Amino acid sequence: MQRWGAAVLALVPVLALSVAVPFVNRLNPTVLGLPFVFFWIVAWVFATPLFLWTIGRLERRW
Amino acid sequence: MTGAVVALGIVACVIAGTIIFALWHSARRTTSPQEYIIGNRSFGSLFLWLLLAGEVYTSFSFLGAAGWAYGRGAPAYYILAYGACAYTLGYFLLPQIWRVAKERGLLTSADFFVDRYGSRTLGMLVALVQLGSMIPYVTLQISGLQILLHIAGYGMFDATAAAGVAFCVVALFVFTAGLRGTAWASVVKDALVLGAAAFAGIVIPMHFFGSLPHMLERLRAEHQAMLTLAPASSPSGTVWYVTTVLLTSVGFYMGPQSFAATYSAKSAEALRRNAVFLPLYQGVLLLVFFAGFAALLVMPGLKGAQSDQSFMLVVQRYYPSWVLGVIAASGALAALIPASAILLGTASLVAKNVIGDGFGIAQSDAARLLSTRVLVLVIALLALVFWLYERSSLVGLLLIAYNGMTQILPGVVCAFVWRRATAWGVGAGILAGILVAAWLSASATPWGINPGFAALVVNVIVLLGVSIATQSSRDSTPAYPPVG
């Protein structure tokens, strides 16, 4: 259960940054001045540490 | 003329100062191959973070990323994305590799293959593949260095000789200091690069456009088409993006220097902490993108390889020479420090797995230390010769090197997940992958699929097929048990 949870959590940012990008490949709406696809990628890059940290919690590493 | 002297003087002082700082911290400790190559497996979370950030963010991050933002726009987004994907993979993979390396006393990346698959020939193959892909990688750094020195000299002289000399100085530094020296030099490099990126990505846009949002507004108005990816069917479209992100993120840790950094960790925990915090460092790349976009608005019209120089040319034209000097110096370190880590990782690989295991030469500790050191210089020389005769644009070289390097990944992953993988299977997969990558890089792929990605798929299929065909009746090489 724990292992599956970790795997799913890890896949979320990876998929969001790769296969999901063609589906959000749009200029509008702009967020913080950034074209939407650019914002999407930036947001997921900075969200990745949160996912990894949560995985560590789930695996009781910290 | 005085401007060039000031800027180049600063670059020279920063390089010299960094080397002295690193030598001062590491000089008296290099006595064994373990200390020289992997720092006696003693690096804690923070030091490891600085070393990894030092290795990963090269002159490509500095010049190439800005150049891509300037010249291509949206395809550059992949550079931001793949790092975060790679760190996620690293969270799971690196602690496993580390544990095996510690238990079995491994020193190099190829050692991992020798240990798991019981074949020194496979180890040699891996070592030669990595040597072949690392030479263009180092070459790329010398090219980056030359561009920076050329700009810092205000184009008044040919920087070829200066870049060659700086590179040789760094090779001698690695010869003396080993991995611990490289890690200390990374400390200086990381700090300077962060400062330079902040200047380029925040101060330049504010100076020219009042604020970052104003710059982005103008960018949207004037360059709308380049801010989203092209449709799937075009050469740098969405299919290219997805396959490139996947390929480059799985290949991320497959260089010999990444294995060395992994082995140098004090604990598996240190590696996991690293993986959590490394994506934040991608912020540096975001700043570099802003610098590239600012350059596009301030100084449009640069083409081809010149777009790699875009934001440096803005600094050169509009800012005092000391600013140019400091930024060029950070860029020079971003070329030299990763090059030093690569030289060391590759040299240890050739010394141990080709000369030692393959030819039975230099197998004692003292002899191995000496042969590693000599090979640092030999490989540096090879890279220099390659550079003098074979230069192409920064990113082109990087992708070729990456495609070759990534082919060893299936063998690493199978070590943990598939106990029936054999040395023949892994070796045949690597060779097939490289052949496909070489063949595809000469022609255009359908829908712009990344050639390395297609090669990796072929590699995995061959690995599975040949492994099943070459099963021995006794199961002599159990997979490493996964641990929670």
Interface residues (C-beta under 8 A of the other chain):
Chain A: Q2 R3 A10 P13 V14 L17 S18 V19 V21 P22 N25 R26 L27 T30 L32 G33 L34 P35 V37 F38 I41 V42 W44 V45 F46 T48 P49 F51 L52 W53 I55 G56 E59 R61 W62
Chain B: A74 Y77 L80 A81 Y82 G83 A84 C85 Y87 T88 L89 Y91 F92 L212 P213 L216 E217 R220 Q224 L227 T228 L229 A232 T238 V239 Y241 V242 V245 L246 S249 E269 R272 R273 A275 V276 F277 P279 L280 Q282 G283 L286 G484
